[in-house]
Amino acid sequence: MNPLLQKLHPYPFERLRELTAGLTPNPALRPINLGIGEPRHPAPPLVIDALNGAMAGLSVYPPTAGTPALREACASWLQRRYGVKVDPATQMLPVNGTREALFSLAQVVVDPTQPGATVVCPNPFYQIYEGAALLAGAQTAFANSDPARNFAADWRQIDDATWARTQLLYVCSPGNPTGAVMPLSEWAELFALSDRHGFVIASDECYSEIYFGDTPPLGGLEAAMKLGRTDFRNLVALTSLSKRSNVPGLRAGFVAGDARWMKAFLLYRTYHGGAMSPLVQQASIAAWGDEAHVEANRALYRQKFAQVTPRLAEVLDVALPDASFYLWAGVPRHDGGPGDDVAFALGLLAQYNVMVLPGSLLAREAHGINPGAGRIRLALVAGVEECLEAAERIVAYTREHA
């Protein structure tokens, strides 16, 4: 057995299941799950129609690089959304969702024969980053979120010696779980570090289309263009249809960026078996080509957040995020320190049958603290009424235990 498997940490939801084993939620209340970030709005009919119309594709092997039509559709979306022009033949690859691409990209980038090979991650973070690093034979370093900077990662916590060993940096903007969006100045700092030390930046942008202000979140490729980096040097951006189009079961997205890394990634995927089903390719073309369903989806999230956020703010430390469909809420403190996020989540589940994810499960202790401690992640993915009912239960529970 691969000994690197022993380095993997239990997934947050596995740890939550262990914590709740033997706990009996209040049977008088219907269960409401705000723990998992699984989109629950209906899938757009145009995607379903495209799937149904592509059944003939079951009889052919799909190309790993995707069809020219799919790559063109993805490139056209990048042009419309960010004003970014990429070569569909050399700077673009379809992937089976960002999760598998985030993992497999590390296997391409990391050279474990180099002493101290390191992958840097934000903290808290999407645990795939860490697992990808460990299974690629690298070690991890973490930049904690800074509450004083809207929970953006504080990259200054990574010292020069660590940057010098870094081969891959994961960034997530809009962030999971904080919802923070990276400004152009932050991108400029990271590009300068990448140029100095030679590491690749993997930009996870799967929440880019769920935002609350008038200005869409800045993307990594867009930032590179604004800063004159037209070759996207050492940059790979990853995005997905799961959140944008409410099709998490489709497993469809794409990566784009530096042509050198796209060539290496294609070689890896050819052997790894990363080809996208022809049915999914046709459905993806339909989804990337339509914005009406995306605007309707965004309007639903805006409606939910506008009603739920102020209600929860009466009892929790929470505010509207820049983007994403999460609220990153601080639980009450009783002794001047951070509240107990695990105890809060377990008590809420037991008394009010509402599942939330303790923030400490989404982070690692680094620089002397666990930056997720004292906070909970709430995924507002259900309907408006269900999210409002969950908010009322959370308010009641919090006030009972004030």
Buried (B, 14 or more C-beta within 10 A) or exposed (E): EEEBEEBEEEEBEEBBEEBBEEEEBBEEEEEBBBBBBBBBBEBBEBBBEBBEEBEEBEEEEBBBBBBEEBBBBBBBBBEEBBEBEBEBEBBBBBBBBBBBBBBBBBBBBBEEEEEEBBBBBBBBBBBBBBBBBBBBBBBBBBBBBBBEEBBBBBBEBBEEEBBEBBBBBBBBBBBBBBBBBBBEEBBBEBBEBBEEBEBBBBBBBBBBBBBBEEEBBBBBBBBBBBEEBEEBBBBBBBBBBBBBBBBBEBBBBBBBBBBBBBEBBBEBBEEBEBBBBBBBBBBBBBBBBBBEBBEEBBEBBBEBBEBBBEBBBEBBBBBBBBBBBBBBBBBBEEEEEBBBBBEBBBBBBBBBBBBBBBBBBBBBBBEEEBBBBBBBBBBBBBEBEBBBBBBBBBBBBBEEBE
